[in-house]
Every structure is written in structure tokens, then in C-alpha cells.
Amino acid sequence: MTLKPAAPAFLDHLGTLVGPKGLRPAVARYLEEPRGRWQGSAAAVVAPGSVQEVAAVLAACTAAQVGVVPYSGGTGLVGGQVMPDGGGAVLLSLERMAAVRAVYPDENVLIAEAGCILQDVHRAAEAVDRLYPLTIASKGSARIGGLLATNAGGVNVLRYGNARDLCLGLEVVLADGRIWNGLSRLRKDNTGYDLRNLMIGSEGTLGVITAASLKLSPRPSGEGTALFVVPSPAAALRLLALARDHMGEGISAFELMSGMGLRFLADKLPDLRRPFADMPAWFVLIDVGLARGLDPAEALAALFAAAVDEGLASDGVIAASEAQRHAFWEVREQIPEANRRVGAISSHDISVPLEAVATFIAEADAHFARVGPAMGGLRINCFGHLGDGNLHYNVFPAEGRSKADYADVRDAVQRAVHDICHALGGSHSAEHGIGRLKVDDLVRYGDPVKIAMMRGVKALFDPVGILNPGAVLG
């Protein structure tokens, strides 16, 4: 069905539904995405203050056949929150619905509205001596609704899982304005189809998440962080296995980083302290959270000694304070910002089976070593969440050149990375979602039966097609 542009009279009607604070112009901050790939457009920004107002807005948009782009924190990296040709659509922001509705520390449950910023959820959990484990570099601006809508990953997936694994229930408004009150706090509820997990990861194309029951965890009694220099990605994977042998499920995060990442940090963020005097080719960040009575520094020291004995590490530093732990994590969390300042030709969020990680890096590096000179020279910064097989394999211009110089080869670069990933049984979207950036890739690499099933679900939940038009299924 063809959607219609939002006429001035219709926008006035939406204003009566959300009040004077809820209707505002579509200014630049709502229409930009972090990598500068797209500039969005919208007829207006609608910011409801309650689930009832969200329901009224969606019902009105369905009746008028006006598109709706759900907007959370604006931190998505695949264009799901921006609609370049969406001048006639409305942008639905959840920023006014930012409350923590309830905390149940004895149940390890927190109920937050979709507009609640991730860092505020962390603080609310910490206030009752609990942990909400989901964390990403943009935790100061990313909002819960968007994190669930994209099934965000982050650095603690190894131990705690994705956003999907940290959610017990949802409140969702459907396209026709009906409210599904699924804010369950139950750990077991085997009563039919799992609609919660259908909505999580749907990127606002099946419904608008307005609140969630989030799963908390006890805070580890002892936490520790270390950086180890490793000879290769293959050695890093063996080190991960060794770490699990030593500490079991106490490994919270295991991040792989390259020397190129450190060079970008030194160039673009020179005030950030370098962890090693010499620039290693590869190193890992290990974060642990251990039970009471166990010393994380001692456990990491024992792991380092064992790793050296097995040839899996050649240098390392173990954080001696919380300030040093924070400094180590700053190295990891600032890599995306340094990458942004350098300007990637093409960035990739891929995953492969763990045993194929080293093979993927070797094959991709070899490919770009062959074709790089003809493309004007290339630099690779590969980093990521090694424990769950999720790599960010990003290709950059030669030193002294800009990404604009490579516009004609960007698609070929992306295609090569995704082809290698697919051949190894991997995914071209590990944690960022499909959005608008990867719609064609979903068709190229996806199972046709799966895509047909997805289209059937979309038609059932949103028959008019107002929810995030052009995202995920195009």
C-alpha cells in the first residue's frame, strides 16, 4: 500500500494527541546518523509522553496511511533511525518516556520505559547493588527501546548474552494502536508463541516498544581487567579457552584489538594513555567478575603466567585500581571514535563461528593485500568481541587520503568482506541489525524461506506498512 505524506492538518491533529511538548520540528539532530552516511527527513517529530499517546499516534497514522520512523537514541549504525526519502513521514521519538517505573532487587528485575538512557539504567541498578550487564560505547545516549529493537550486543555478551537475553517482558504498541501489555517479570511463561523475542530485534517494523522488564544480575564481588599482548588472533582464541579453564564463567568480556587501532588512537586521541610502550600487532582486553573470596588480580596473574608458558602471551598489564581498569576500558571504547575521525571506506559488523575467526581475518587481510595497491592503498583496523565471534573489520584509506577518494570502491570492499564471512558460515550483521544499510545484503545472503516468513509476519502486524518503511525488508 502506498503511504501518504503527513499534511499540515494531520500534523495539527497529532499535536492535539500529544500536547504542545509532543510536537516539534524535525531539526538536524533527529535526522543524522553517527557515520554520516545518510541525511534523513521527516514532516515532524512526535514525542508522546505516555503509552496511551503512542497508541493514539500510531492509530492515527495507520488510518491516514502516514509512515512512522521510531527514534530512540539515534546511535544506530545501519540507518534504521533515518529515512532519506521520509519527508512525508513522522519521526516518533520516545525521549519523553524515560522513567524507571519500578525496581525489584530481590527478583533482579527493573522496569524501564523505552526512552530511558542505558547509563541511567546502570545507575538505577547500582543503587540497589545490582548490575544491568548490557553496555556499549554509546551508553550515555543510547536508549532502552532502541537497544531492544536492534537486539544490541556489546562487550559483555560472552557472559550475559545480548539484549534479548536480558529482557523478561515488553510493553508494545502495534501499528493499529493496540497495546500489548507483556511486561512480565516471570522467568518461566510457556503460554504460546514467544512474541517478546519476535519484537526484540525487529527494528521498529512490527511494533513500538514503550517499556521493558529488564533482567538484573548480582554485582560480582571482585572485578579485574588486564591487557595481554598475543602473537595472533588464533593465539587469542586459545587464550580465551585457557581463561575459561582457569575462571569458568567468571570471564565477563574478552576483546580483541589490533596495533592499527592503537595507531589511530595515538593519532586522533593523543591524550589517551597508551597501554604499551611498543605497538603490538594484536592484544586482548580481559575483564573478569569473580565470586566472594577470589582475588581477580591473582587470577589474572596466574592466567598470564600460564599463557606465557604456552606461548599465548608475550606482555601484559593487570589493572591495579579502578582508575586503571577504567583507563584500560577507555582504550577499547574509544576505538570507534578514533575510527570515526579517520573515516572508514567501509565498516563491517560480522560474526563467524569461533573456530573460523582466525581464518576470516587471514583471508580478508590477504584479499585486501592483493587488491589494496590498485585501490590506492588500504589500512585495516580489526577489533571486536572475540568471545562471541563478533568482529568489526573496518577498511580505511591510505594515510594522507580520505574516504571520499574511495567512493567508487566502497561497495566492492563491503561485498568482499561479506562474501568471505558468508563462505565461513557467518553473518553480515552480528549486532547492529539490518536497518536500511543492509537490506540488499539480507536478500543476497539470507535464506529465501526465512525472508518469506519475515514478510508474512510484517504483513500480519503492519498491513498498511507504516512502521519504519524501508527498514529491514526494504
C-alpha distance (Angstrom), angle and dihedral (degrees) to the residues before:
residue distance angle dihedral
M1 . . .
T2 3.83 . .
L3 3.78 114.1 .
K4 3.78 122.5 -135.1
P5 3.81 129.0 -134.9
A6 3.78 117.2 -105.0
A7 3.82 105.6 -102.6
P8 3.82 120.6 -146.9
A9 3.80 90.9 -107.9
F10 3.81 90.4 53.2
L11 3.81 91.1 50.3
D12 3.80 88.9 51.3
H13 3.80 87.9 53.4
L14 3.81 91.1 51.8
G15 3.80 87.7 51.4
T16 3.78 89.9 59.1
L17 3.81 89.2 52.9
V18 3.82 97.3 51.3
G19 3.80 103.1 26.5
P20 3.80 129.5 -126.7
K21 3.83 94.0 -56.1
G22 3.76 92.0 52.4
L23 3.80 102.8 60.2
R24 3.79 119.3 62.6
P25 3.80 140.8 151.4
A26 3.79 119.6 -83.1
V27 3.81 96.3 -109.3
A28 3.80 123.8 -177.1
R29 3.80 98.6 -91.2
Y30 3.80 90.5 65.4
L31 3.79 94.1 48.1
E32 3.78 103.3 50.3
E33 3.78 129.9 83.6
P34 3.81 124.3 -152.4
R35 3.80 98.7 -106.3
G36 3.78 96.2 46.4
R37 3.79 93.2 -124.2
W38 3.80 95.6 130.1
Q39 3.75 140.1 23.0
G40 3.78 109.7 -148.8
S41 3.77 130.6 -151.0
A42 3.79 134.5 -155.8
A43 3.79 138.8 170.1
A44 3.80 91.6 -125.5
V45 3.79 144.3 -29.8
V46 3.80 115.4 -105.0
A47 3.82 114.5 -163.8
P48 3.82 111.3 -176.1
G49 3.77 119.4 -159.9
S50 3.81 98.4 -149.7
V51 3.77 142.3 23.3
Q52 3.81 88.8 -105.1
E53 3.80 90.0 57.5
V54 3.82 90.8 48.6
A55 3.80 88.1 52.4
A56 3.80 92.5 49.9
V57 3.81 91.9 49.1
L58 3.80 94.7 49.4
A59 3.79 92.8 45.8
A60 3.80 89.7 51.7
C61 3.80 92.7 47.6
T62 3.79 92.6 49.7
A63 3.80 91.0 49.6
A64 3.81 91.0 48.8
Q65 3.84 94.2 40.1
V66 3.82 91.4 -124.5
G67 3.80 119.2 152.6
V68 3.82 121.7 -118.6
V69 3.81 125.5 -153.9
P70 3.83 109.2 -162.5
Y71 3.81 110.8 -140.5
S72 3.78 126.5 -163.0
G73 3.82 122.4 160.9
G74 3.80 96.2 -28.2
T75 3.82 92.0 -125.2
G76 3.81 98.0 117.7
L77 3.79 116.2 125.8
V78 3.82 102.1 -154.8
G79 3.80 101.0 60.0
G80 3.78 97.8 -104.2
Q81 3.80 91.8 135.2
V82 3.81 98.4 48.2
M83 3.80 127.4 65.6
P84 3.82 111.2 -165.6
D85 3.80 93.0 -165.7
G86 3.80 94.6 35.8
G87 3.79 100.6 108.4
G88 3.77 90.8 127.5
A89 3.81 96.1 46.0
V90 3.78 127.7 85.0
L91 3.77 123.0 -123.1
L92 3.81 111.4 -133.0
S93 3.81 110.8 -150.8
L94 3.81 120.9 -168.4
E95 3.82 93.9 -165.0
R96 3.82 94.3 114.5
M97 3.82 90.5 55.9
A98 3.79 96.5 69.0
A99 3.81 105.1 128.6
V100 3.77 130.0 126.8
R101 3.79 96.7 -133.0
A102 3.81 99.0 -168.3
V103 3.79 143.6 -14.0
Y104 3.80 124.2 -150.8
P105 3.81 104.8 -173.1
D106 3.81 95.1 177.0
E107 3.81 88.6 55.1
N108 3.83 94.0 40.0
V109 3.82 90.3 -125.2
L110 3.80 132.6 131.8
I111 3.80 124.1 -176.5
A112 3.80 114.3 -150.7
E113 3.77 134.4 173.1
A114 3.78 118.0 -115.9
G115 3.80 94.4 -106.5
C116 3.80 93.8 56.3
I117 3.81 110.4 120.8
L118 3.80 114.2 -121.0
Q119 3.80 93.4 -123.6
D120 3.81 89.7 54.7
V121 3.80 89.4 53.8
H122 3.81 88.4 51.6
R123 3.80 90.1 52.7
A124 3.79 93.8 47.0
A125 3.80 90.2 51.5
E126 3.80 92.4 46.1
A127 3.82 90.0 51.9
V128 3.82 88.8 66.1
D129 3.83 93.7 39.2
R130 3.78 93.9 -102.5
L131 3.80 135.7 121.2
Y132 3.79 130.6 -130.5
P133 3.81 96.8 -161.3
L134 3.82 101.4 -160.6
T135 3.79 108.3 104.8
I136 3.79 134.3 160.9
A137 3.80 134.8 170.2
S138 3.83 91.6 -98.5
K139 3.81 93.7 53.4
G140 3.81 90.7 128.7
S141 3.81 93.1 63.5
A142 3.82 108.5 17.3
R143 3.81 113.6 102.3
I144 3.79 129.9 -143.6
G145 3.81 96.0 -116.7
G146 3.77 93.6 56.1
L147 3.79 93.1 42.6
L148 3.80 90.2 55.9
A149 3.81 94.2 40.0
T150 3.81 88.9 57.3
N151 3.83 96.4 34.3
A152 3.80 89.7 -125.2
G153 3.78 119.2 -148.8
G154 3.78 119.8 -168.9
V155 3.77 133.3 162.5
N156 3.82 101.8 -46.2
V157 3.81 99.7 55.7
L158 3.80 90.0 106.5
R159 3.80 90.9 69.1
Y160 3.79 107.3 18.7
G161 3.81 106.5 24.1
N162 3.81 134.0 -129.3
A163 3.80 126.0 -47.7
R164 3.82 86.8 -84.9
D165 3.79 90.6 62.2
L166 3.81 91.8 50.5
C167 3.80 97.8 54.7
L168 3.80 126.5 85.6
G169 3.78 100.6 176.6
L170 3.79 146.1 -3.0
E171 3.77 142.3 -146.9
V172 3.80 107.8 -146.5
V173 3.79 135.0 177.6
L174 3.80 114.3 -146.5
A175 3.79 124.7 -142.3
D176 3.78 93.1 -98.0
G177 3.81 92.5 52.5
R178 3.79 99.3 -100.6
I179 3.82 114.4 141.1
W180 3.77 119.5 -136.1
N181 3.80 106.9 -155.1
G182 3.78 99.8 -158.2
L183 3.82 97.3 144.7
S184 3.77 92.3 137.0
R185 3.80 122.4 166.3
L186 3.80 91.2 -164.0
R187 3.79 122.2 122.0
K188 3.80 89.8 -160.4
D189 3.80 123.7 40.4
N190 3.78 112.3 144.9
T191 3.81 97.9 174.8
G192 3.77 106.5 129.2
Y193 3.78 136.6 -62.7
D194 3.79 117.7 10.7
L195 3.81 97.9 -116.8
R196 3.80 92.0 165.6
N197 3.77 92.3 64.6
L198 3.80 90.8 42.3
M199 3.80 89.5 60.2
I200 3.80 94.8 42.4
G201 3.79 107.3 84.5
S202 3.82 94.0 14.4
E203 3.83 91.2 112.7
G204 3.79 95.5 -136.3
T205 3.80 94.2 -58.3
L206 3.83 97.0 112.9
G207 3.79 102.7 33.3
V208 3.80 143.2 -27.5
I209 3.79 115.8 -96.1
T210 3.80 109.4 -138.8
A211 3.82 102.1 171.5
A212 3.80 140.5 1.7
S213 3.79 141.5 -159.1
L214 3.78 103.4 -130.7
K215 3.77 126.7 -157.0
L216 3.80 115.1 -124.9
S217 3.80 128.2 -164.2
P218 3.79 134.4 -151.8
R219 3.78 112.1 -93.5
P220 3.82 111.3 -108.1
S221 3.79 111.6 -109.4
G222 3.78 93.2 -136.8
E223 3.80 126.0 29.5
G224 3.76 128.4 -175.7
T225 3.78 139.5 174.3
A226 3.79 132.8 -161.4
L227 3.79 139.9 175.8
F228 3.82 116.7 -143.2
V229 3.81 125.9 -173.3
V230 3.80 109.9 -133.7
P231 3.82 129.2 -169.6
S232 3.81 96.2 -130.9
P233 3.81 145.1 -12.6
A234 3.81 88.3 -97.1
A235 3.80 89.5 56.6
A236 3.80 89.3 47.9
L237 3.80 90.1 57.2
R238 3.80 91.3 49.9
L239 3.79 87.9 48.7
L240 3.81 89.4 54.1
A241 3.80 90.0 54.1
L242 3.79 89.7 48.4
A243 3.80 91.2 49.4
R244 3.79 90.4 52.8
D245 3.79 89.9 50.1
H246 3.81 88.6 54.3
M247 3.81 100.8 39.8
G248 3.78 107.9 14.1
E249 3.79 112.8 -159.5
G250 3.79 90.6 -5.4
I251 3.81 89.6 95.0
S252 3.81 105.0 101.5
A253 3.80 99.7 173.8
F254 3.78 137.4 6.0
E255 3.80 112.9 -173.6
L256 3.79 127.3 -175.0
M257 3.82 119.3 -149.0
S258 3.78 135.0 174.5
G259 3.77 136.4 -140.2
M260 3.80 89.2 -111.7
G261 3.78 88.4 62.3
L262 3.79 89.9 54.2
R263 3.80 91.0 48.6
F264 3.80 90.7 52.5
L265 3.81 89.7 49.6
A266 3.80 91.8 49.5
D267 3.79 90.9 49.6
K268 3.81 101.0 42.1
L269 3.83 102.7 25.7
P270 3.81 103.4 29.8
D271 3.81 94.3 163.9
L272 3.80 90.5 65.6
R273 3.80 108.5 100.6
R274 3.80 114.9 -114.3
P275 3.83 112.4 -127.0
F276 3.82 95.9 -150.0
A277 3.79 132.1 41.2
D278 3.81 91.3 -141.9
M279 3.81 121.0 47.2
P280 3.83 107.8 -112.5
A281 3.80 122.1 -149.6
W282 3.81 90.9 -134.4
F283 3.78 136.4 5.7
V284 3.79 138.3 166.2
L285 3.77 135.6 -140.4
I286 3.80 113.7 -142.5
D287 3.79 120.5 -166.3
V288 3.79 121.2 -172.2
G289 3.79 135.9 -174.8
L290 3.79 114.0 -166.5
A291 3.77 135.9 -172.0
R292 3.78 124.2 -99.8
G293 3.78 114.3 -67.9
L294 3.82 95.7 27.3
D295 3.79 119.5 107.7
P296 3.83 110.5 -139.7
A297 3.81 93.3 -161.0
E298 3.80 91.0 54.5
A299 3.79 91.1 46.1
L300 3.81 91.5 51.0
A301 3.80 91.6 46.6
A302 3.80 90.4 52.6
L303 3.79 89.8 48.4
F304 3.80 91.1 50.8
A305 3.80 92.2 50.8
A306 3.80 90.9 50.4
A307 3.81 91.2 46.2
V308 3.81 91.8 52.6
D309 3.81 90.6 49.1
E310 3.81 89.8 54.1
G311 3.81 94.8 44.3
L312 3.79 93.2 -112.5
A313 3.82 98.0 118.5
S314 3.78 134.9 30.3
D315 3.79 103.1 179.8
G316 3.75 137.6 10.0
V317 3.76 147.8 165.3
I318 3.81 127.1 -149.7
A319 3.78 119.3 -152.5
A320 3.81 111.4 -109.3
S321 3.82 96.2 -168.9
E322 3.78 143.3 17.7
A323 3.79 88.8 -100.9
Q324 3.79 90.3 56.4
R325 3.81 91.6 46.4
H326 3.79 88.0 53.7
A327 3.82 90.5 48.5
F328 3.81 91.1 52.8
W329 3.79 91.3 50.2
E330 3.80 90.3 47.3
V331 3.80 88.0 62.6
R332 3.80 90.5 55.9
E333 3.80 97.3 39.7
Q334 3.80 95.5 47.9
I335 3.80 94.8 54.3
P336 3.84 92.1 87.3
E337 3.81 90.3 51.3
A338 3.82 92.1 50.0
N339 3.81 88.5 47.8
R340 3.79 90.2 52.0
R341 3.80 91.3 52.6
V342 3.80 92.2 49.3
G343 3.82 91.0 47.2
A344 3.80 118.7 -131.2
I345 3.78 123.5 -126.5
S346 3.79 87.2 -148.0
S347 3.82 131.7 -7.9
H348 3.78 122.7 -154.8
D349 3.79 133.5 -160.8
I350 3.78 104.0 -166.3
S351 3.78 138.5 155.2
V352 3.79 132.2 -159.4
P353 3.80 133.6 175.2
L354 3.79 109.5 -74.9
E355 3.78 93.9 -112.1
A356 3.83 89.2 55.3
V357 3.83 97.0 52.0
A358 3.79 95.8 93.1
T359 3.81 91.2 42.5
F360 3.79 91.8 52.2
I361 3.81 93.1 50.6
A362 3.81 92.0 46.6
E363 3.82 94.0 48.1
A364 3.80 94.5 44.2
D365 3.81 92.4 46.7
A366 3.80 90.8 48.6
H367 3.80 91.5 49.9
F368 3.78 94.0 52.3
A369 3.80 92.0 43.2
R370 3.82 86.5 59.3
V371 3.80 98.7 44.2
G372 3.79 99.3 28.6
P373 3.83 98.6 86.8
A374 3.81 91.6 53.3
M375 3.81 88.9 50.7
G376 3.78 93.3 53.1
G377 3.79 98.1 -94.4
L378 3.79 127.9 -55.2
R379 3.79 138.3 -144.1
I380 3.81 123.5 -153.2
N381 3.78 125.9 -150.0
C382 3.78 109.5 -174.9
F383 3.79 119.0 179.8
G384 3.76 137.9 138.4
H385 3.76 153.6 113.9
L386 3.78 100.3 -36.0
G387 3.79 95.0 179.5
D388 3.81 92.3 67.1
G389 3.81 98.5 32.7
N390 3.82 94.5 -108.9
L391 3.80 114.1 141.9
H392 3.78 131.1 179.7
Y393 3.78 100.5 -148.6
N394 3.79 104.7 -175.1
V395 3.80 127.7 -178.2
F396 3.82 120.2 -150.2
P397 3.81 137.5 -173.0
A398 3.75 122.7 -94.9
E399 3.78 113.4 -88.2
G400 3.80 110.8 -76.9
R401 3.79 94.3 23.9
S402 3.82 131.1 92.4
K403 3.78 133.8 -133.2
A404 3.81 89.2 -109.1
D405 3.82 87.8 69.5
Y406 3.80 89.4 63.0
A407 3.78 101.6 47.7
D408 3.79 91.6 118.6
V409 3.81 94.2 56.0
R410 3.80 101.1 39.6
D411 3.81 94.7 95.9
A412 3.81 91.5 48.3
V413 3.81 90.7 50.9
Q414 3.79 92.3 50.8
R415 3.80 92.9 44.9
A416 3.81 91.6 52.3
V417 3.81 93.4 51.2
H418 3.78 93.2 46.9
D419 3.81 93.2 45.2
I420 3.80 91.7 54.0
C421 3.80 90.3 46.1
H422 3.81 93.0 49.0
A423 3.82 92.7 48.3
L424 3.82 88.4 57.0
G425 3.81 93.2 52.2
G426 3.79 94.8 -100.5
S427 3.79 138.5 135.3
H428 3.80 127.2 -109.2
S429 3.82 89.0 -147.1
A430 3.78 114.8 44.4
E431 3.80 102.5 164.1
H432 3.81 111.9 -17.9
G433 3.79 98.2 71.3
I434 3.81 130.7 -136.4
G435 3.80 102.9 -77.6
R436 3.78 110.9 155.3
L437 3.79 96.2 -53.3
K438 3.81 96.6 69.7
V439 3.81 103.6 33.9
D440 3.81 92.3 111.5
D441 3.80 91.2 45.1
L442 3.79 90.5 54.8
V443 3.80 89.0 57.6
R444 3.81 94.2 42.1
Y445 3.80 97.4 49.4
G446 3.80 103.1 20.4
D447 3.78 129.3 100.7
P448 3.84 106.7 -101.5
V449 3.80 91.5 -140.1
K450 3.79 91.0 52.9
I451 3.80 91.4 50.0
A452 3.81 91.1 49.1
M453 3.80 89.5 51.2
M454 3.80 90.1 49.7
R455 3.80 91.2 51.7
G456 3.79 89.8 50.8
V457 3.81 91.6 52.2
K458 3.81 90.8 47.8
A459 3.81 91.3 51.6
L460 3.80 91.0 50.6
F461 3.81 97.3 49.5
D462 3.81 98.8 33.9
P463 3.81 109.7 21.7
V464 3.81 93.8 165.0
G465 3.81 91.1 49.9
I466 3.82 98.5 -130.2
L467 3.82 97.8 136.8
N468 3.81 114.0 96.0
P469 3.81 95.7 -34.7
G470 3.78 113.3 -146.0
A471 3.80 95.3 18.3
V472 3.83 123.2 119.8
L473 3.81 97.9 -14.8
G474 3.81 97.9 34.5
